[in-house]
Amino acid sequence: MRYEKLKQSIQEITMPKQMKESLINGCQSRRHTDNFWFRNSRTAAAVLTAAVIALTASMPAYAAYDLYQTKNLAVFFDYDIQKEQIDELGEALSSMDGIVSVRFVSAGEAWEEFADAYLSRELAASFDANPLADSANYEVTVGLGADTRAVREQILKLAGVRRLADRYEQKESQNAAGLQRGW
Protein backbone atom coordinates (compact mmCIF):
# COMPACT_ATOMS: atom_id res chain seq x y z
CA MET A 1 0.00 0.00 0.00
CA ARG A 2 2.72 2.47 0.99
CA TYR A 3 4.74 1.49 -2.02
CA GLU A 4 1.85 2.21 -4.37
CA LYS A 5 1.30 5.66 -2.82
CA LEU A 6 5.01 6.40 -3.09
CA LYS A 7 5.07 5.24 -6.71
CA GLN A 8 2.07 7.41 -7.52
CA SER A 9 3.66 10.44 -5.82
CA ILE A 10 6.86 9.93 -7.79
CA GLN A 11 4.89 9.63 -11.06
CA GLU A 12 3.19 12.96 -10.34
CA ILE A 13 6.51 14.75 -9.79
CA THR A 14 7.93 16.35 -12.87
CA MET A 15 11.42 14.97 -13.44
CA PRO A 16 13.39 13.20 -16.15
CA LYS A 17 12.25 9.66 -16.88
CA GLN A 18 15.61 8.10 -16.00
CA MET A 19 15.61 9.81 -12.59
CA LYS A 20 12.05 8.59 -11.92
CA GLU A 21 13.00 5.01 -12.77
CA SER A 22 16.07 5.21 -10.58
CA LEU A 23 14.01 6.53 -7.67
CA ILE A 24 11.36 3.83 -8.12
CA ASN A 25 14.02 1.09 -8.32
CA GLY A 26 15.61 2.46 -5.15
CA CYS A 27 12.27 2.29 -3.36
CA GLN A 28 11.61 -1.22 -4.61
CA SER A 29 14.99 -2.43 -3.44
CA ARG A 30 14.59 -2.81 0.30
CA ARG A 31 18.03 -4.27 0.93
CA HIS A 32 19.22 -1.20 2.79
CA THR A 33 16.18 -1.25 5.11
CA ASP A 34 15.93 -5.02 5.66
CA ASN A 35 18.97 -5.00 7.92
CA PHE A 36 17.95 -4.40 11.54
CA TRP A 37 21.01 -2.26 12.27
CA PHE A 38 20.29 0.12 9.40
CA ARG A 39 16.61 0.46 10.22
CA ASN A 40 17.31 1.06 13.90
CA SER A 41 20.53 3.00 13.86
CA ARG A 42 19.82 4.57 17.26
CA THR A 43 19.39 1.12 18.77
CA ALA A 44 22.62 -0.02 17.18
CA ALA A 45 24.45 3.04 18.51
CA ALA A 46 23.04 2.45 22.00
CA VAL A 47 24.06 -1.22 21.97
CA LEU A 48 27.56 -0.33 20.76
CA THR A 49 27.92 2.39 23.40
CA ALA A 50 26.76 0.01 26.14
CA ALA A 51 29.28 -2.60 25.00
CA VAL A 52 32.14 -0.10 25.08
CA ILE A 53 31.12 1.12 28.54
CA ALA A 54 30.85 -2.44 29.84
CA LEU A 55 34.31 -3.32 28.50
CA THR A 56 35.83 -0.16 29.90
CA ALA A 57 34.27 -0.71 33.31
CA SER A 58 35.24 -4.37 33.50
CA MET A 59 38.93 -4.01 32.60
CA PRO A 60 40.10 -2.54 35.95
CA ALA A 61 38.01 -5.11 37.79
CA TYR A 62 39.61 -7.91 35.77
CA ALA A 63 43.08 -6.50 36.38
CA ALA A 64 42.40 -6.35 40.13
CA TYR A 65 41.02 -9.90 40.05
CA ASP A 66 44.09 -11.11 38.16
CA LEU A 67 46.38 -9.39 40.68
CA TYR A 68 44.42 -11.07 43.47
CA GLN A 69 44.78 -14.47 41.80
CA THR A 70 48.56 -14.51 41.66
CA LYS A 71 51.22 -13.27 44.01
CA ASN A 72 54.71 -12.59 42.71
CA LEU A 73 57.51 -13.07 45.21
CA ALA A 74 61.27 -12.50 45.01
CA VAL A 75 63.37 -15.09 46.84
CA PHE A 76 66.84 -13.72 47.67
CA PHE A 77 69.75 -16.02 48.53
CA ASP A 78 72.31 -16.04 51.32
CA TYR A 79 75.40 -13.99 50.47
CA ASP A 80 77.78 -16.97 50.47
CA ILE A 81 75.57 -19.39 48.54
CA GLN A 82 77.08 -21.57 45.81
CA LYS A 83 75.68 -22.10 42.28
CA GLU A 84 74.74 -25.73 43.07
CA GLN A 85 72.75 -24.59 46.12
CA ILE A 86 70.93 -21.97 44.00
CA ASP A 87 69.99 -24.69 41.51
CA GLU A 88 68.75 -26.97 44.32
CA LEU A 89 66.74 -24.10 45.75
CA GLY A 90 65.15 -23.53 42.32
CA GLU A 91 64.17 -27.21 42.10
CA ALA A 92 62.70 -27.09 45.62
CA LEU A 93 60.67 -24.01 44.74
CA SER A 94 59.42 -25.57 41.49
CA SER A 95 58.20 -28.68 43.28
CA MET A 96 56.31 -26.77 45.99
CA ASP A 97 52.50 -26.92 46.03
CA GLY A 98 50.88 -23.63 45.07
CA ILE A 99 53.81 -22.27 43.06
CA VAL A 100 52.89 -21.72 39.43
CA SER A 101 56.24 -20.60 38.01
CA VAL A 102 59.85 -19.99 39.02
CA ARG A 103 62.26 -17.75 37.07
CA PHE A 104 65.90 -17.03 37.91
CA VAL A 105 66.89 -13.34 37.84
CA SER A 106 70.65 -12.82 37.78
CA ALA A 107 72.35 -9.93 39.59
CA GLY A 108 73.20 -8.41 36.20
CA GLU A 109 69.59 -8.59 35.07
CA ALA A 110 68.41 -7.08 38.37
CA TRP A 111 70.86 -4.17 37.93
CA GLU A 112 69.79 -3.61 34.30
CA GLU A 113 66.10 -3.53 35.27
CA PHE A 114 66.79 -1.14 38.14
CA ALA A 115 69.04 1.13 36.07
CA ASP A 116 66.56 1.25 33.17
CA ALA A 117 63.70 2.08 35.49
CA TYR A 118 65.34 4.59 37.85
CA LEU A 119 68.63 5.96 36.46
CA SER A 120 69.71 7.94 33.45
CA ARG A 121 72.09 6.15 31.07
CA GLU A 122 74.97 8.41 32.06
CA LEU A 123 74.48 7.79 35.77
CA ALA A 124 74.12 4.02 35.27
CA ALA A 125 77.30 3.96 33.14
CA SER A 126 79.25 5.76 35.88
CA PHE A 127 79.16 2.66 38.13
CA ASP A 128 82.29 0.52 37.84
CA ALA A 129 80.79 -2.53 39.54
CA ASN A 130 77.27 -3.84 39.88
CA PRO A 131 75.86 -2.33 43.11
CA LEU A 132 73.22 -5.08 43.10
CA ALA A 133 75.75 -7.92 42.99
CA ASP A 134 73.94 -9.71 45.82
CA SER A 135 70.49 -9.26 44.28
CA ALA A 136 70.21 -12.45 42.24
CA ASN A 137 66.87 -14.04 43.07
CA TYR A 138 64.12 -16.36 42.00
CA GLU A 139 60.93 -14.68 40.84
CA VAL A 140 58.17 -16.98 42.12
CA THR A 141 54.49 -16.83 41.17
CA VAL A 142 52.00 -18.26 43.68
CA GLY A 143 48.65 -19.32 42.16
CA LEU A 144 45.06 -18.58 43.13
CA GLY A 145 44.30 -21.79 45.00
CA ALA A 146 47.34 -21.54 47.23
CA ASP A 147 47.54 -20.08 50.70
CA THR A 148 50.17 -17.40 50.09
CA ARG A 149 51.05 -17.08 53.76
CA ALA A 150 51.72 -20.83 54.03
CA VAL A 151 53.80 -20.81 50.84
CA ARG A 152 55.83 -17.86 52.17
CA GLU A 153 56.50 -19.72 55.43
CA GLN A 154 57.63 -22.81 53.49
CA ILE A 155 59.99 -20.76 51.34
CA LEU A 156 61.54 -19.04 54.37
CA LYS A 157 62.33 -22.48 55.88
CA LEU A 158 64.43 -23.49 52.85
CA ALA A 159 68.20 -23.49 53.29
CA GLY A 160 69.92 -20.62 51.51
CA VAL A 161 67.00 -18.17 51.61
CA ARG A 162 68.09 -14.79 52.97
CA ARG A 163 65.00 -12.72 52.31
CA LEU A 164 61.56 -12.99 50.74
CA ALA A 165 59.87 -9.94 49.21
CA ASP A 166 56.61 -9.32 47.43
CA ARG A 167 57.55 -8.13 43.90
CA TYR A 168 54.80 -5.48 43.86
CA GLU A 169 55.79 -4.14 47.30
CA GLN A 170 59.44 -4.24 46.26
CA LYS A 171 58.76 -2.12 43.18
CA GLU A 172 56.71 0.33 45.24
CA SER A 173 59.54 0.70 47.78
CA GLN A 174 62.05 1.20 44.96
CA ASN A 175 59.78 3.88 43.48
CA ALA A 176 59.54 5.60 46.86
CA ALA A 177 63.32 5.40 47.35
CA GLY A 178 63.87 6.83 43.88
CA LEU A 179 61.50 9.71 44.61
CA GLN A 180 63.19 10.44 47.95
CA ARG A 181 66.60 10.58 46.29
CA GLY A 182 65.27 12.74 43.46
CA TRP A 183 65.80 10.18 40.64
CYANA upper distance limits for C-alpha pairs under 8 A (distance plus 0.5 A):
  1 MET  CA      5 LYS  CA      6.96
  2 ARG  CA      6 LEU  CA      6.61
  3 TYR  CA      7 LYS  CA      6.51
  3 TYR  CA     27 CYS  CA      8.19
  3 TYR  CA     28 GLN  CA      8.32
  4 GLU  CA      8 GLN  CA      6.58
  5 LYS  CA      9 SER  CA      6.62
  6 LEU  CA     10 ILE  CA      6.66
  7 LYS  CA     11 GLN  CA      6.68
  7 LYS  CA     24 ILE  CA      7.10
  8 GLN  CA     12 GLU  CA      6.83
  9 SER  CA     13 ILE  CA      7.01
 10 ILE  CA     20 LYS  CA      7.28
 10 ILE  CA     23 LEU  CA      8.42
 10 ILE  CA     24 ILE  CA      8.09
 11 GLN  CA     20 LYS  CA      7.79
 15 MET  CA     19 MET  CA      7.20
 15 MET  CA     20 LYS  CA      7.09
 16 PRO  CA     20 LYS  CA      6.90
 17 LYS  CA     21 GLU  CA      6.75
 18 GLN  CA     22 SER  CA      6.67
 19 MET  CA     23 LEU  CA      6.63
 20 LYS  CA     24 ILE  CA      6.63
 21 GLU  CA     25 ASN  CA      6.52
 22 SER  CA     26 GLY  CA      6.60
 23 LEU  CA     27 CYS  CA      6.80
 24 ILE  CA     28 GLN  CA      6.65
 25 ASN  CA     29 SER  CA      6.60
 26 GLY  CA     30 ARG  CA      8.16
 30 ARG  CA     34 ASP  CA      6.45
 31 ARG  CA     35 ASN  CA      7.58
 32 HIS  CA     38 PHE  CA      7.33
 33 THR  CA     38 PHE  CA      6.60
 33 THR  CA     39 ARG  CA      5.91
 34 ASP  CA     38 PHE  CA      8.21
 34 ASP  CA     39 ARG  CA      7.66
 35 ASN  CA     39 ARG  CA      6.88
 36 PHE  CA     40 ASN  CA      6.48
 37 TRP  CA     41 SER  CA      6.02
 37 TRP  CA     43 THR  CA      8.00
 37 TRP  CA     44 ALA  CA      6.13
 40 ASN  CA     44 ALA  CA      6.83
 41 SER  CA     45 ALA  CA      6.57
 42 ARG  CA     46 ALA  CA      6.61
 43 THR  CA     47 VAL  CA      6.62
 44 ALA  CA     48 LEU  CA      6.61
 45 ALA  CA     49 THR  CA      6.54
 46 ALA  CA     50 ALA  CA      6.58
 47 VAL  CA     51 ALA  CA      6.69
 48 LEU  CA     52 VAL  CA      6.79
 49 THR  CA     53 ILE  CA      6.69
 50 ALA  CA     54 ALA  CA      6.54
 51 ALA  CA     55 LEU  CA      6.67
 52 VAL  CA     56 THR  CA      6.58
 53 ILE  CA     57 ALA  CA      6.50
 54 ALA  CA     58 SER  CA      6.54
 55 LEU  CA     59 MET  CA      6.71
 56 THR  CA     60 PRO  CA      8.28
 57 ALA  CA     61 ALA  CA      7.81
 58 SER  CA     62 TYR  CA      6.56
 59 MET  CA     63 ALA  CA      6.64
 60 PRO  CA     64 ALA  CA      6.61
 61 ALA  CA     65 TYR  CA      6.59
 62 TYR  CA     66 ASP  CA      6.50
 63 ALA  CA     67 LEU  CA      6.64
 64 ALA  CA     68 TYR  CA      6.62
 65 TYR  CA     69 GLN  CA      6.67
 66 ASP  CA     70 THR  CA      7.12
 67 LEU  CA     71 LYS  CA      7.54
 68 TYR  CA    144 LEU  CA      8.04
 69 GLN  CA    143 GLY  CA      6.72
 69 GLN  CA    144 LEU  CA      4.83
 69 GLN  CA    145 GLY  CA      8.50
 70 THR  CA    141 THR  CA      6.89
 70 THR  CA    142 VAL  CA      5.97
 70 THR  CA    143 GLY  CA      5.33
 70 THR  CA    144 LEU  CA      6.06
 71 LYS  CA    141 THR  CA      6.11
 71 LYS  CA    142 VAL  CA      5.56
 71 LYS  CA    143 GLY  CA      7.33
 71 LYS  CA    148 THR  CA      7.92
 71 LYS  CA    166 ASP  CA      8.00
 72 ASN  CA    139 GLU  CA      7.32
 72 ASN  CA    140 VAL  CA      6.12
 72 ASN  CA    141 THR  CA      5.02
 72 ASN  CA    142 VAL  CA      6.86
 72 ASN  CA    166 ASP  CA      6.54
 72 ASN  CA    167 ARG  CA      5.92
 72 ASN  CA    168 TYR  CA      7.70
 73 LEU  CA    139 GLU  CA      6.28
 73 LEU  CA    140 VAL  CA      5.53
 73 LEU  CA    141 THR  CA      6.79
 73 LEU  CA    142 VAL  CA      8.22
 73 LEU  CA    164 LEU  CA      7.36
 73 LEU  CA    165 ALA  CA      6.10
 73 LEU  CA    166 ASP  CA      4.95
 73 LEU  CA    167 ARG  CA      5.61
 74 ALA  CA    137 ASN  CA      6.62
 74 ALA  CA    138 TYR  CA      6.16
 74 ALA  CA    139 GLU  CA      5.22
 74 ALA  CA    140 VAL  CA      6.67
 74 ALA  CA    164 LEU  CA      6.26
 74 ALA  CA    165 ALA  CA      5.61
 74 ALA  CA    166 ASP  CA      6.63
 74 ALA  CA    167 ARG  CA      6.34
 75 VAL  CA    137 ASN  CA      5.75
 75 VAL  CA    138 TYR  CA      5.56
 75 VAL  CA    139 GLU  CA      7.00
 75 VAL  CA    140 VAL  CA      7.78
 75 VAL  CA    155 ILE  CA      8.49
 75 VAL  CA    161 VAL  CA      7.24
 75 VAL  CA    162 ARG  CA      8.24
 75 VAL  CA    163 ARG  CA      6.67
 75 VAL  CA    164 LEU  CA      5.28
 75 VAL  CA    165 ALA  CA      7.16
 76 PHE  CA    135 SER  CA      7.19
 76 PHE  CA    136 ALA  CA      7.01
 76 PHE  CA    137 ASN  CA      5.11
 76 PHE  CA    138 TYR  CA      7.32
 76 PHE  CA    161 VAL  CA      6.45
 76 PHE  CA    162 ARG  CA      6.05
 76 PHE  CA    163 ARG  CA      5.59
 76 PHE  CA    164 LEU  CA      6.65
 77 PHE  CA     81 ILE  CA      7.22
 77 PHE  CA     86 ILE  CA      8.07
 77 PHE  CA    136 ALA  CA      7.75
 77 PHE  CA    137 ASN  CA      6.98
 77 PHE  CA    160 GLY  CA      5.99
 77 PHE  CA    161 VAL  CA      5.16
 77 PHE  CA    162 ARG  CA      5.40
 77 PHE  CA    163 ARG  CA      7.41
 78 ASP  CA    160 GLY  CA      5.68
 78 ASP  CA    161 VAL  CA      6.24
 78 ASP  CA    162 ARG  CA      5.20
 79 TYR  CA    134 ASP  CA      6.98
 79 TYR  CA    162 ARG  CA      8.27
 81 ILE  CA     85 GLN  CA      6.89
 81 ILE  CA     86 ILE  CA      7.48
 81 ILE  CA    160 GLY  CA      7.00
 82 GLN  CA     86 ILE  CA      6.92
 83 LYS  CA     87 ASP  CA      6.81
 84 GLU  CA     88 GLU  CA      6.74
 85 GLN  CA     89 LEU  CA      6.54
 85 GLN  CA    160 GLY  CA      7.77
 86 ILE  CA     90 GLY  CA      6.72
 86 ILE  CA    160 GLY  CA      8.20
 87 ASP  CA     91 GLU  CA      6.86
 88 GLU  CA     92 ALA  CA      6.69
 89 LEU  CA     93 LEU  CA      6.65
 89 LEU  CA    158 LEU  CA      7.99
 89 LEU  CA    159 ALA  CA      8.21
 89 LEU  CA    160 GLY  CA      7.94
 90 GLY  CA     94 SER  CA      6.63
 90 GLY  CA    102 VAL  CA      7.68
 90 GLY  CA    104 PHE  CA      8.39
 90 GLY  CA    138 TYR  CA      7.75
 91 GLU  CA     95 SER  CA      6.77
 92 ALA  CA     96 MET  CA      6.91
 93 LEU  CA     99 ILE  CA      7.78
 93 LEU  CA    102 VAL  CA      7.54
 93 LEU  CA    140 VAL  CA      8.41
 93 LEU  CA    155 ILE  CA      7.89
 94 SER  CA     99 ILE  CA      7.20
 94 SER  CA    100 VAL  CA      8.36
 94 SER  CA    101 SER  CA      7.35
 94 SER  CA    102 VAL  CA      6.61
 95 SER  CA     99 ILE  CA      8.27
 97 ASP  CA    146 ALA  CA      8.05
 97 ASP  CA    151 VAL  CA      8.39
 98 GLY  CA    142 VAL  CA      6.16
 98 GLY  CA    143 GLY  CA      6.15
 98 GLY  CA    144 LEU  CA      8.45
 98 GLY  CA    145 GLY  CA      7.33
 98 GLY  CA    146 ALA  CA      5.14
 98 GLY  CA    147 ASP  CA      7.95
 98 GLY  CA    151 VAL  CA      7.56
 99 ILE  CA    140 VAL  CA      7.42
 99 ILE  CA    141 THR  CA      6.30
 99 ILE  CA    142 VAL  CA      4.94
 99 ILE  CA    143 GLY  CA      6.50
 99 ILE  CA    146 ALA  CA      8.23
 99 ILE  CA    151 VAL  CA      8.42
100 VAL  CA    140 VAL  CA      8.09
100 VAL  CA    141 THR  CA      5.93
100 VAL  CA    142 VAL  CA      6.05
100 VAL  CA    143 GLY  CA      6.08
101 SER  CA    140 VAL  CA      6.30
101 SER  CA    141 THR  CA      5.72
101 SER  CA    142 VAL  CA      7.95
102 VAL  CA    138 TYR  CA      6.84
102 VAL  CA    139 GLU  CA      6.21
102 VAL  CA    140 VAL  CA      5.13
102 VAL  CA    141 THR  CA      7.08
103 ARG  CA    138 TYR  CA      5.94
103 ARG  CA    139 GLU  CA      5.53
103 ARG  CA    140 VAL  CA      7.03
104 PHE  CA    136 ALA  CA      8.14
104 PHE  CA    137 ASN  CA      6.54
104 PHE  CA    138 TYR  CA      5.01
104 PHE  CA    139 GLU  CA      6.73
105 VAL  CA    109 GLU  CA      6.63
105 VAL  CA    110 ALA  CA      6.97
105 VAL  CA    136 ALA  CA      6.08
105 VAL  CA    137 ASN  CA      5.77
105 VAL  CA    138 TYR  CA      6.34
105 VAL  CA    139 GLU  CA      7.31
106 SER  CA    110 ALA  CA      6.69
106 SER  CA    135 SER  CA      7.91
106 SER  CA    136 ALA  CA      5.00
106 SER  CA    137 ASN  CA      7.12
107 ALA  CA    111 TRP  CA      6.67
107 ALA  CA    130 ASN  CA      8.33
107 ALA  CA    132 LEU  CA      6.55
107 ALA  CA    133 ALA  CA      5.71
107 ALA  CA    134 ASP  CA      6.94
107 ALA  CA    135 SER  CA      5.59
107 ALA  CA    136 ALA  CA      4.74
107 ALA  CA    137 ASN  CA      8.19
108 GLY  CA    112 GLU  CA      6.69
108 GLY  CA    130 ASN  CA      7.64
108 GLY  CA    132 LEU  CA      8.17
108 GLY  CA    133 ALA  CA      7.77
108 GLY  CA    136 ALA  CA      8.36
109 GLU  CA    113 GLU  CA      6.64
110 ALA  CA    114 PHE  CA      6.66
110 ALA  CA    132 LEU  CA      7.53
110 ALA  CA    135 SER  CA      7.13
110 ALA  CA    136 ALA  CA      7.36
111 TRP  CA    115 ALA  CA      6.41
111 TRP  CA    130 ASN  CA      7.20
111 TRP  CA    131 PRO  CA      7.93
111 TRP  CA    132 LEU  CA      6.25
111 TRP  CA    133 ALA  CA      8.47
112 GLU  CA    116 ASP  CA      6.44
113 GLU  CA    117 ALA  CA      6.61
114 PHE  CA    118 TYR  CA      6.42
114 PHE  CA    119 LEU  CA      8.02
115 ALA  CA    119 LEU  CA      5.36
115 ALA  CA    120 SER  CA      7.83
115 ALA  CA    121 ARG  CA      8.21
115 ALA  CA    124 ALA  CA      6.39
116 ASP  CA    120 SER  CA      7.90
116 ASP  CA    121 ARG  CA      8.18
118 TYR  CA    175 ASN  CA      8.44
118 TYR  CA    178 GLY  CA      7.10
118 TYR  CA    183 TRP  CA      6.76
119 LEU  CA    123 LEU  CA      6.67
119 LEU  CA    124 ALA  CA      6.44
119 LEU  CA    183 TRP  CA      7.08
120 SER  CA    124 ALA  CA      6.67
121 ARG  CA    125 ALA  CA      6.53
122 GLU  CA    126 SER  CA      6.82
123 LEU  CA    127 PHE  CA      7.83
127 PHE  CA    131 PRO  CA      8.28
139 GLU  CA    167 ARG  CA      8.49
142 VAL  CA    146 ALA  CA      7.22
142 VAL  CA    148 THR  CA      7.23
142 VAL  CA    151 VAL  CA      8.31
146 ALA  CA    151 VAL  CA      7.94
147 ASP  CA    151 VAL  CA      6.80
148 THR  CA    152 ARG  CA      6.55
149 ARG  CA    153 GLU  CA      6.78
150 ALA  CA    154 GLN  CA      6.75
151 VAL  CA    155 ILE  CA      6.71
152 ARG  CA    156 LEU  CA      6.73
152 ARG  CA    164 LEU  CA      8.16
153 GLU  CA    157 LYS  CA      6.96
154 GLN  CA    158 LEU  CA      7.37
155 ILE  CA    161 VAL  CA      7.98
155 ILE  CA    164 LEU  CA      8.46
156 LEU  CA    161 VAL  CA      6.67
156 LEU  CA    162 ARG  CA      8.43
156 LEU  CA    163 ARG  CA      7.99
156 LEU  CA    164 LEU  CA      7.56
157 LYS  CA    161 VAL  CA      8.15
165 ALA  CA    169 GLU  CA      7.85
165 ALA  CA    170 GLN  CA      6.94
166 ASP  CA    170 GLN  CA      6.43
167 ARG  CA    171 LYS  CA      6.67
168 TYR  CA    172 GLU  CA      6.77
169 GLU  CA    173 SER  CA      6.64
170 GLN  CA    174 GLN  CA      6.68
171 LYS  CA    175 ASN  CA      6.59
172 GLU  CA    176 ALA  CA      6.69
173 SER  CA    177 ALA  CA      6.55
174 GLN  CA    178 GLY  CA      6.51
175 ASN  CA    179 LEU  CA      6.68
176 ALA  CA    180 GLN  CA      6.66
177 ALA  CA    181 ARG  CA      6.72
178 GLY  CA    182 GLY  CA      6.59
178 GLY  CA    183 TRP  CA      5.54
179 LEU  CA    183 TRP  CA      6.38
